[in-house]
Amino acid sequence: MKIPPPRSSSANPLDLIDLDSQLTDEEKAIRATVRQACDDLVEPHIMQWYETGDLPARDLAKEFGRIGLLGMHLEGYGCAGMSSVDYGLACVELEASDSGIRSLVSVQGSLAMGAIHMWGSEEQKQEWLPRMAAGDAIGCFGLTEPDIGSDPGAMKTRARRDGDDWILNGAKLWITNGSIADVAVVWANAGEEHGGIRGFVVPTDTPGFAAHVIKHKMSLRASVTSELTLDNVRLPAEAVFPEVRGLKGPLSCLSEARYGILWGALGSARSALETARRYSIERNQFGKPLAGFQLTQAKLASMSTELQLGLLLALHLGRLKDSVGLRPEQVSVGKYNNISKALQICRTARTILGANGVSGEFPIMRHANNLESVLTYEGTHEMHTLVLGQALTGVPAFR
Ligand SMILES: Cc1cc2nc3c(=O)[nH]c(=O)nc-3n(C[C@H](O)[C@H](O)[C@H](O)COP(=O)(O)OP(=O)(O)OC[C@H]3O[C@@H](n4cnc5c(N)ncnc54)[C@H](O)[C@@H]3O)c2cc1C
């Protein structure tokens, strides 16, 4: 066999292993479209939105809907029907701008639209999905409660029947998009006789439904996070997801969303690494660039290698998902590795900028702060550790 000569080096410093060669032209084109949209719509404003804790989410949703980003991996009902890899690549670009922007799109597309697409009746799909895909209606997903987070089976929100109607009572906390949503997917315990945990499609103008913005967040500031209260919210019989019962309902939606997140976090990491790499070349200390010190190069080498390993893992999981599908523990491998590694990359990148690393003039500290939320939501890092532990040993260690 003839061994080809080494290729001449014109390396992309962020892709030393030429992972791009594994992407199709169409995938690269989708990535470029999302990157351009982020450059135009998000980058000029993101620091201000982050500082004020405010963002024009409805306007952004409309723009993202216009380019087919909302529920882009879903089929029909006005959704773009793209692949899981396409969706992952889009999440990287969105999160390279800000995790809050990616969260807006993930919660809309994977959690709210994903739940309705996966478990909704035909009428629920027809009513909500086309408007949500267009960005004309916003959705949220209410699972977490003030007293219940990692153990959703113990939720306190109740659904009871009153004739044909359902009556919902309870509270949900830390709900992304909650105060701007037109529709909330709410999970409630309907009691054993009605199948335990059930999902409800709740128009947010239903009497008894209220949403309050959570203030003073130090992370994901460019994202709306809310408390939902449900005070005798009366819904018609057809508001419930007809088929799904038990934790399978919310967990199946979360698995979809986690898949996007395991890609997305690498966008934050890429932005942090690129910022630090450039800075190290441009800033001099002791008469030479920071990049010329071996300690700096060791940091860059480690960050770059972890980023590329994370992307390889994400691409592998994406190809699997598009061919044979993913098991939940495979998604956990991705979230377990990629979010913690992305956070570590941001922390290391921050050190290369010294004092400037804590300044909002550079994106790194914002990314690192955001990733603290990403480490916690969609199943905490610890929960995914336990999922992997159970997959490896057969022994559950959750309680
Ligand atoms: C910005 C933001 C946005 C969010 N958006 C949404 C949303 O849109 N919808 C939604 O439903 N939720 C959302 N969440 C909530 C998120 O999913 C929960 O915070 C998460 O599930 C953890 O729940 P908790 O905060 O109640 O922590 P807890 O469950 O109280 O856990 C606290 C700590 O204890 C650890 N722990 C708990 N149980 C165990 C155990 N058995 N073994 C070992 N360690 C354990 C956890 O890992 C964690 O470190 C959001 C959260 C944030 C921060």
The ligand as a Gaussian input file, in Angstrom:
#p B3LYP/6-31G(d) Opt

LIG

0 1
 C      -30.795000      29.122000      34.357000
 C      -31.601000      27.888000      34.563000
 C      -32.601000      27.553000      33.672000
 C      -33.399000      26.417000      33.885000
 N      -34.427000      26.120000      33.007000
 C      -35.309000      25.126000      33.316000
 C      -36.467000      24.890000      32.501000
 O      -36.678000      25.534000      31.473000
 N      -37.357000      23.941000      32.900000
 C      -37.173000      23.191000      34.034000
 O      -38.029000      22.366000      34.336000
 N      -36.066000      23.382000      34.822000
 C      -35.135000      24.324000      34.481000
 N      -34.021000      24.538000      35.285000
 C      -33.888000      23.768000      36.521000
 C      -32.818000      22.686000      36.473000
 O      -33.172000      21.657000      35.602000
 C      -32.609000      22.214000      37.918000
 O      -31.939000      23.262000      38.591000
 C      -31.813000      20.925000      38.033000
 O      -32.584000      19.833000      37.598000
 C      -31.339000      20.652000      39.475000
 O      -32.358000      20.792000      40.369000
 P      -32.162000      21.694000      41.692000
 O      -31.615000      23.004000      41.271000
 O      -33.444000      21.671000      42.439000
 O      -31.032000      20.972000      42.501000
 P      -31.189000      19.760000      43.542000
 O      -31.889000      18.620000      42.900000
 O      -31.708000      20.271000      44.830000
 O      -29.670000      19.332000      43.732000
 C      -28.731000      20.132000      44.457000
 C      -27.373000      19.444000      44.390000
 O      -27.468000      18.148000      44.984000
 C      -27.063000      17.151000      44.047000
 N      -27.873000      15.957000      44.213000
 C      -29.221000      15.843000      44.235000
 N      -29.585000      14.568000      44.379000
 C      -28.438000      13.841000      44.446000
 C      -28.124000      12.440000      44.560000
 N      -29.089000      11.511000      44.599000
 N      -26.828000      12.068000      44.560000
 C      -25.846000      12.986000      44.468000
 N      -26.064000      14.315000      44.355000
 C      -27.338000      14.732000      44.333000
 C      -27.299000      17.782000      42.674000
 O      -26.524000      17.170000      41.666000
 C      -26.891000      19.222000      42.951000
 O      -25.488000      19.314000      42.911000
 C      -33.171000      25.616000      35.031000
 C      -32.105000      25.917000      35.899000
 C      -31.330000      27.031000      35.660000
 C      -30.213000      27.350000      36.617000

